Amino acid sequence: MKKVIAEETITVPKVEYNFLKELYKTIKRQNFLLRIEEAERNLKAGKVKKISIDKLIEGF
């Protein structure tokens, strides 16, 4: 059974496209930095998990 996701495409002017692309990159960077900041807070607060190497490998 086929599913139609989009029936038409749209065109975006190059300037707007570049702006949206840069905005997306910026948001991804900010998200990454927030995750690092949260990890640092957890480490400082002693909120760490200890797991054996074998269990870690099994998880993959």
Summary of the structure (lengths in Angstrom):
residues: 60
radius of gyration: 20.8
end to end distance: 32.6
largest distance: 52.4
contacts: 82
relative contact order: 0.06
helix: 63%
strand: 0%
